[in-house]
Amino acid sequence: MRAAFMPGPGVLEVGDFEVPGITSGQVLVAMRHASVCGSDVHVVFDGFHQPDRLGAPGYPGHEGVGVVADSRSGKFPPGTPVLTVPPGRAGGCFAEFQAVDGTHLLALPAGSDLRRLLPAQQLGTTLFAMRKFLRAGAATGQAPRSAAVIGAGSAGLFFLQQLRRLGCAAVVVSDLNRDRLAVAERLGATRLVHAPAESVVEAALDLTGGTGVDLVVEAAGYDRCRQHAVEAVRPRGTLGFFGYPESSGTAPFPVHLAFQKSVTVEWAAGTQFEPGLRSFREAVDLILRGEIRVDHCLERAFPLEEAPAALAAARRQGDGAAKIGIAISEGDR
């Protein structure tokens, strides 16, 4: 089979591998489509890789859809279309075949448009995160009336749609790219901030008469964005940190200001271990019912042979695309 792999830190290549074998409880998936997560960019280029996975086929891809080719799990017979949701360190979906533990697979309806359901992986992680953020701010007894989302990639745009569905009347969205901001406007953002020339902090304060917004979702993954989140939130407001860490070491953080504001900080990780894969199931249903829009996530895809170029584009904030995909094989079903 053909697969992308990391021969060493900072490098992604495509080569030939044996089709992986499977053991009890595992499933062999013939991959159809994959997408690049922001964490994949950090793994390849920023030293977040698992050393023992260097050279492993398909690593670090973990957002994928495909069809079961062989199975050692009674839940997933051959021919079943599936969403693959392994934890990132176990990812291997940048490959024509992937061995996945059955606990990290979700069966999809027969005849599904697999490419259209591919964004359910990331949507699921944002649904899981939003529940945590809302619980963290539950002392108010109501959904946030005002919010800011820092980062208008696919994750940030999913948070925007959730906030609007919750009835949040005012949502500021900030990003480095005008094309992504245009998508945010179509999806209901009430104010756009083109960073760094414009300030999400000033926009949030202006929107709220200087108080700050109820909730800030940081979905870009930069230390300076987490600082801006503290500055933009109201006293006793909630900070939802979704973006991947910028570095593996100690990072700067405005502790004094966060202390003065008595903010609640909630991090999001671990959707893949949620009982029953609840959030991923909900994501599939929302896409199938048309309640969450995903077309903006499907606009740019590279063939598997160009996986290195796909990761490079994702590193450049998608060159304006909300999401970068990788077409593993021909056909959507």
Stockholm file with secondary structure:
# STOCKHOLM 1.0

chainA/1-333         MRAAFMPGPGVLEVGDFEVPGITSGQVLVAMRHASVCGSDVHVVFDGFHQPDRLGAPGYPGHEGVGVVADSRSGKFPPGTPVLTVPPGRAGGCFAEFQAVDGTHLLALPAGSDLRRLLPAQQLGTTLFAMRKFLRAGAATGQAPRSAAVIGAGSAGLFFLQQLRRLGCAAVVVSDLNRDRLAVAERLGATRLVHAPAESVVEAALDLTGGTGVDLVVEAAGYDRCRQHAVEAVRPRGTLGFFGYPESSGTAPFPVHLAFQKSVTVEWAAGTQFEPGLRSFREAVDLILRGEIRVDHCLERAFPLEEAPAALAAARRQGDGAAKIGIAISEGDR
#=GR chainA/1-333 SS CEEEEEEETTEEEEEECCCCCCCTTEEEEEEEEEECCHHHHHHHHSSCSCGGGTTCTBTTCCEEEEEEEEESSTTSCTTCEEEECCCGGGCCCBBSEEEEEGGGEEECCTTCCHHHHTTHHHHHHHHHHHHHHHHHTGGGSSCCSEEEEECCSHHHHHHHHHHHHTTCSEEEEEESCHHHHHHHHHTTCSEEEETTTSCHHHHHHHHTTTSCEEEEEECSCCHHHHHHHHHHEEEEEEEEECSCCSCSSCCCCCHHHHHHHTCEEEECCCGGGSGGGHHHHHHHHHHHTTSSCCGGGSSCEEEGGGHHHHHHHHHTGGGGCSCCEEECSSCCC
#=GC SS_cons         CEEEEEEETTEEEEEECCCCCCCTTEEEEEEEEEECCHHHHHHHHSSCSCGGGTTCTBTTCCEEEEEEEEESSTTSCTTCEEEECCCGGGCCCBBSEEEEEGGGEEECCTTCCHHHHTTHHHHHHHHHHHHHHHHHTGGGSSCCSEEEEECCSHHHHHHHHHHHHTTCSEEEEEESCHHHHHHHHHTTCSEEEETTTSCHHHHHHHHTTTSCEEEEEECSCCHHHHHHHHHHEEEEEEEEECSCCSCSSCCCCCHHHHHHHTCEEEECCCGGGSGGGHHHHHHHHHHHTTSSCCGGGSSCEEEGGGHHHHHHHHHTGGGGCSCCEEECSSCCC
//
